[in-house]
Amino acid sequence: MAMKNPYQAYRQNSVNTATPGELTLMLYNGAIKFMKLAKKGMEDENIELKNTNLIKAQKIVQELMVTLDTSHDVGKSMMTMYDYMNRRLIEANIKNDPAIVEDVEGHMVEFRDTWKQVIQSNRQQAFATGSQA
């Protein structure tokens, strides 16, 4: 039975075949997308668009918190940042303040870009190790 929406099938397949690192990258990208949509909702005075997308961004941050390994110092530091971002997104929603969303989005972009570099570095190391065998 064929899927009616090929894009939906592609997205589902992307998630199902992604590595844990790629899934984390998808979460970061999703949170950034939802924050941009929330800011658009604020600009357009569309309360539903703002609220829906800030809640989606919060849920992603909460998922990042739940899956974070805090047995190392870096994980503990990231948990502190995720907690900060989650609280700020709630505050942005209550105060209808796009500057707060910008602040959180900036941190999320930094995390995303750093994570992307880690994935690329790991791939290069795996390739280098594999090619020397």
ZALO-441086 format. One record per residue: x, z, y of N, C-alpha, C in turn; residue in one letter. Coordinates in Angstrom, 1 decimal, m for minus. Each point is the difference from the previous one (the first is absolute). Example, Ala and Ser with C-alpha at 12.3 -4.5 7.8 and 13.67 -1.06 7.14 Angstrom:
2
      n_X      n_Z      n_Y     ca_X     ca_Z     ca_Y      c_X      c_Z      c_Y   residu
     13.2      7.8     m5.7     m0.9      0.0      1.2      0.9      0.0      1.2        A
     m0.4     m0.7      1.1      0.9      0.0      1.1     m0.8      0.8      1.1        S
This chain:
133
      n_X      n_Z      n_Y     ca_X     ca_Z     ca_Y      c_X      c_Z      c_Y   residu
      0.8      0.0     m1.2     m0.8      0.0      1.2      0.9      0.0      1.2        M
     m0.2     m1.0      0.9      0.8     m0.1      1.2     m0.4      0.9      1.1        A
      1.0      0.5      0.8     m0.3      0.9      1.1     m0.6     m0.9      1.1        M
     m0.9      0.5      0.8     m0.7     m0.7      1.0      0.9     m0.1      1.3        K
      0.9      1.0      0.2      0.8      0.0      1.1      1.5      0.0     m0.4        N
      0.7     m1.2      0.1      1.4     m0.1     m0.5      0.9      1.0      0.8        P
     m0.3      0.2      1.3      0.8      0.9      0.8     m0.1      1.5     m0.6        Y
     m1.2      0.4     m0.3     m0.2      1.3     m0.6      0.7      0.1     m1.3        Q
      0.0     m1.0     m0.8      0.7      0.0     m1.3      1.5      0.1      0.2        A
      0.5     m0.7      1.0      1.5      0.1      0.3      0.3      1.4      0.5        Y
     m0.8      0.6      0.8      0.3      1.3      0.5      0.0      1.0     m1.1        R
     m1.0     m0.1     m0.9     m0.1      0.9     m1.1      1.2     m0.1     m0.9        Q
      0.4     m1.3     m0.3      1.2     m0.2     m0.8      1.3      0.5      0.6        N
      0.1     m0.1      1.3      1.1      0.5      0.8      0.2      1.5     m0.2        S
     m1.1      0.7      0.0      0.0      1.5     m0.1      0.3      0.3     m1.5        V
     m0.6     m0.7     m0.9      0.2      0.3     m1.4      1.4     m0.2     m0.5        N
      0.7     m1.0      0.6      1.4     m0.3     m0.4      1.1      0.5      0.8        T
     m0.3      0.8      1.1      1.0      0.5      0.9      0.7      1.2     m0.6        A
      1.3      0.1      0.4      0.8      1.2     m0.4     m0.5      1.2      0.9        T
      0.4      1.2     m0.4     m0.4      1.1      0.9      0.5     m0.1      1.4        P
      1.2     m0.6      0.2      0.6     m0.2      1.3     m0.8     m1.0      0.8        G
     m0.5     m1.1     m0.7     m0.8     m1.0      0.7     m1.4      0.6      0.4        E
     m0.5      0.9     m0.9     m1.3      0.6      0.3      0.1      0.9      1.3        L
      1.1      0.7      0.1      0.2      0.8      1.2      0.1     m0.8      1.2        T
      0.7     m1.2     m0.1      0.1     m0.9      1.1     m1.4     m0.5      0.4        L
     m0.8     m0.3     m1.0     m1.4     m0.4      0.2     m0.8      1.0      0.8        M
      0.2      1.3     m0.4     m0.7      1.1      0.7      0.4      0.1      1.4        L
      1.3     m0.1      0.3      0.5      0.0      1.4     m0.6     m1.2      0.8        Y
      0.0     m1.2     m0.6     m0.6     m1.1      0.7     m1.5      0.2      0.2        N
     m0.7      0.5     m0.9     m1.4      0.3      0.1     m0.3      1.0      1.1        G
      0.8      1.0      0.1     m0.2      1.0      1.0      0.2     m0.6      1.4        A
      1.1     m0.8      0.1      0.2     m0.6      1.3     m1.1     m1.0      0.4        I
     m0.5     m0.7     m0.9     m1.1     m0.9      0.2     m1.2      0.7      0.5        K
     m0.4      1.1     m0.7     m1.1      0.8      0.4      0.1      0.7      1.4        F
      1.2      0.4      0.3      0.3      0.6      1.3     m0.2     m1.1      1.1        M
      0.4     m1.2     m0.2     m0.2     m1.1      0.9     m1.5     m0.3      0.2        K
     m0.7      0.0     m1.1     m1.5     m0.2      0.1     m0.6      1.1      0.7        L
      0.4      1.3     m0.2     m0.5      1.1      0.7      0.2     m0.1      1.5        A
      1.2     m0.4      0.4      0.3     m0.2      1.5     m0.9     m1.1      0.5        K
     m0.3     m1.0     m0.7     m0.9     m1.1      0.4     m1.4      0.6      0.2        K
     m0.4      0.8     m0.9     m1.3      0.7      0.2     m0.1      0.8      1.2        G
      1.1      0.7      0.3      0.1      0.8      1.3     m0.1     m0.9      1.2        M
      0.7     m1.1      0.0      0.0     m0.9      1.1     m1.4     m0.6      0.2        E
     m0.6     m0.3     m1.1     m1.4     m0.6      0.1     m1.1      1.0      0.1        D
      0.4      1.3      0.0     m1.0      1.1      0.0     m0.9     m0.1     m1.2        E
      0.5     m0.5     m1.1     m0.7     m0.1     m1.3      0.4      1.3     m0.8        N
     m0.8      1.0      0.1      0.3      1.3     m0.6      0.0     m0.1     m1.5        I
     m0.9     m0.8     m0.6      0.0     m0.2     m1.5      1.3     m0.6     m0.5        E
      0.5     m1.1      0.7      1.2     m0.6     m0.4      1.2      0.9      0.1        L
      0.1      0.8      1.1      1.0      1.0      0.2      0.0      1.0     m1.0        K
     m1.1      0.6     m0.2     m0.2      1.1     m1.0      0.3     m0.4     m1.4        N
     m0.6     m1.1     m0.4      0.2     m0.5     m1.4      1.5     m0.3     m0.3        T
      0.7     m0.6      0.9      1.4     m0.3     m0.2      1.0      1.1      0.2        N
     m0.4      1.0      0.8      0.9      1.2      0.1     m0.1      0.8     m1.3        L
     m1.2      0.1     m0.5     m0.3      0.7     m1.3      0.8     m0.7     m1.1        I
      0.0     m1.4      0.0      0.7     m0.7     m1.1      1.5      0.3      0.2        K
      0.5      0.0      1.2      1.4      0.3      0.2      0.4      1.4     m0.5        A
     m0.9      1.0      0.3      0.2      1.4     m0.4      0.0      0.0     m1.5        Q
     m0.9     m0.7     m0.7      0.0      0.0     m1.5      1.3     m0.5     m0.5        K
      0.6     m1.0      0.6      1.2     m0.5     m0.5      1.1      1.0      0.2        I
      0.1      0.7      1.2      1.0      1.0      0.2     m0.2      1.1     m1.0        V
     m1.2      0.4     m0.3     m0.3      1.0     m1.0      0.5     m0.4     m1.4        Q
     m0.2     m1.3     m0.3      0.5     m0.5     m1.3      1.5      0.1      0.0        E
      0.7     m0.4      1.1      1.4      0.1      0.0      0.5      1.5     m0.2        L
     m0.8      0.9      0.6      0.3      1.4     m0.2     m0.1      0.5     m1.4        M
     m1.1     m0.4     m0.6     m0.2      0.4     m1.4      1.0     m0.5     m1.0        V
      0.5     m1.2      0.3      1.0     m0.6     m1.0      1.4      0.2      0.4        T
      0.3      0.8      1.0      1.3      0.2      0.5      0.7      1.1     m0.9        L
      1.3     m0.3     m0.4      0.8      0.9     m0.7      0.7      0.9      1.0        D
     m0.4      1.3      0.0      0.5      0.9      1.0      1.1      0.9     m0.6        T
      0.6     m0.4     m1.1      1.0      0.8     m0.7      1.4     m0.2      0.7        S
      0.1     m0.9      1.0      1.2     m0.2      0.7     m0.3      0.2      1.5        H
      1.0      0.2      0.8     m0.1      0.3      1.4     m0.7     m1.2      0.7        D
      0.4     m1.2     m0.3     m0.6     m1.2      0.6     m1.5     m0.1     m0.2        V
     m0.4      0.4     m1.2     m1.5      0.0     m0.3     m0.7      1.1      0.8        G
      0.7      1.1      0.2     m0.6      1.1      0.8     m0.2     m0.4      1.5        K
      1.1     m0.7      0.5     m0.1     m0.5      1.3     m1.1     m1.0      0.2        S
     m0.1     m0.9     m1.0     m1.0     m1.1      0.1     m1.4      0.7      0.0        M
     m0.2      1.0     m0.8     m1.3      0.7     m0.1     m0.3      0.6      1.3        M
      0.9      0.5      0.7     m0.2      0.6      1.4     m0.5     m1.2      0.9        T
      0.7     m1.1     m0.1     m0.4     m1.2      0.9     m1.4     m0.5     m0.4        M
     m0.3     m0.1     m1.3     m1.3     m0.5     m0.4     m1.1      1.0      0.4        Y
      0.3      1.3     m0.1     m1.0      1.0      0.5     m0.2     m0.2      1.5        D
      1.0     m0.2      0.8      0.0     m0.2      1.4     m0.9     m1.2      0.3        Y
      0.3     m1.1     m0.7     m0.8     m1.3      0.2     m1.4      0.2     m0.3        M
     m0.3      0.7     m1.1     m1.4      0.2     m0.4     m0.8      0.8      1.1        N
      0.7      1.1      0.5     m0.7      0.8      1.0     m0.2     m0.8      1.3        R
      1.0     m0.8      0.4     m0.1     m0.8      1.2     m1.1     m1.1     m0.1        R
     m0.1     m0.6     m1.2     m1.1     m0.9     m0.2     m1.4      0.6      0.2        L
     m0.1      1.2     m0.5     m1.3      0.8      0.2     m0.2      0.2      1.5        I
      1.1      0.5      0.7     m0.1      0.2      1.4     m0.3     m1.3      0.8        E
      0.6     m1.1     m0.4     m0.3     m1.3      0.7     m1.5     m0.4     m0.2        A
     m0.5      0.3     m1.1     m1.4     m0.3     m0.3     m1.0      0.9      0.9        N
      0.4      1.2      0.0     m0.9      1.0      0.8      0.1     m0.3      1.5        I
      1.3     m0.3      0.5      0.2     m0.2      1.4     m0.2     m1.5      0.5        K
     m0.1     m0.8     m1.0     m0.1     m1.5      0.3      1.2     m0.4      0.8        N
      1.2      0.3     m0.5      1.2     m0.2      0.8      0.9     m1.0     m0.7        D
      0.1     m1.2      0.5      0.9     m1.0     m0.6      1.5      0.3      0.0        P
      0.4      0.8      1.0      1.4      0.4      0.1      0.4      0.8     m1.2        A
     m0.8      0.8     m0.5      0.3      0.8     m1.2      0.1     m0.9     m1.2        I
     m0.9     m1.0     m0.1      0.1     m1.0     m1.1      1.3     m0.7      0.1        V
      0.4     m0.4      1.2      1.3     m0.7      0.2      1.2      0.8     m0.5        E
     m0.1      1.3      0.3      1.1      0.9     m0.4      0.1      0.0     m1.6        D
     m1.1      0.2     m0.6      0.0      0.0     m1.5      0.4     m1.3     m0.6        V
     m0.6     m1.1      0.6      0.4     m1.3     m0.4      1.5     m0.3      0.1        E
      0.6      0.5      1.0      1.4     m0.2      0.2      0.8      0.7     m1.2        G
     m0.4      1.2     m0.3      0.6      0.7     m1.1     m0.2     m0.8     m1.4        H
     m1.2     m0.5     m0.1     m0.3     m0.7     m1.3      0.8     m1.3     m0.1        M
      0.2     m0.6      1.1      0.7     m1.3      0.0      1.5      0.3     m0.4        V
      0.5      1.1      0.6      1.4      0.4     m0.4      0.1      0.3     m1.5        E
     m1.0      0.8     m0.5      0.1      0.3     m1.4     m0.1     m1.3     m0.9        F
     m0.9     m0.9      0.5     m0.2     m1.3     m0.8      1.3     m0.8      0.1        R
      0.6     m0.1      1.1      1.2     m0.8      0.1      1.1      0.6     m0.8        D
      0.2      1.3      0.1      1.0      0.6     m0.8     m0.3     m0.2     m1.5        T
     m1.2      0.2     m0.4     m0.4     m0.2     m1.4      0.3     m1.4     m0.5        W
     m0.3     m1.0      0.9      0.3     m1.4     m0.4      1.5     m0.2     m0.2        K
      0.8      0.6      0.8      1.4     m0.1     m0.1      0.5      0.6     m1.3        Q
     m0.6      1.2     m0.4      0.3      0.6     m1.3     m0.3     m0.9     m1.2        V
     m1.2     m0.6      0.1     m0.4     m0.9     m1.1      1.0     m1.2     m0.1        I
      0.3     m0.6      1.2      0.9     m1.1      0.0      1.4      0.4     m0.6        Q
      0.5      1.1      0.4      1.3      0.5     m0.4      0.0      0.2     m1.5        S
     m1.1      0.6     m0.5     m0.1      0.3     m1.5      0.0     m1.3     m0.7        N
     m0.7     m1.0      0.5      0.0     m1.3     m0.7      1.3     m0.7      0.0        R
      0.7      0.1      1.1      1.4     m0.6      0.1      0.9      0.7     m1.0        Q
     m0.1      1.4     m0.1      0.9      0.7     m0.9     m0.4     m0.4     m1.5        Q
     m1.3     m0.1     m0.2     m0.4     m0.4     m1.4      0.5     m1.4     m0.3        A
     m0.1     m0.9      0.9      0.5     m1.3     m0.2      1.5     m0.1     m0.2        F
      0.7      0.8      0.8      1.5      0.0     m0.1      0.4      0.6     m1.3        A
     m0.7      1.1     m0.4      0.4      0.6     m1.3     m0.4     m0.9     m1.2        T
     m1.1     m0.7      0.1     m0.5     m0.9     m1.0      0.9     m1.2     m0.1        G
      0.5     m0.5      1.1      0.9     m1.2     m0.1      1.4      0.3     m0.5        S
      0.4      1.3      0.1      1.3      0.3     m0.5      0.1      0.2     m1.5        Q
     m1.2      0.2     m0.6      0.0      0.3     m1.4      0.3     m1.1     m0.9        A
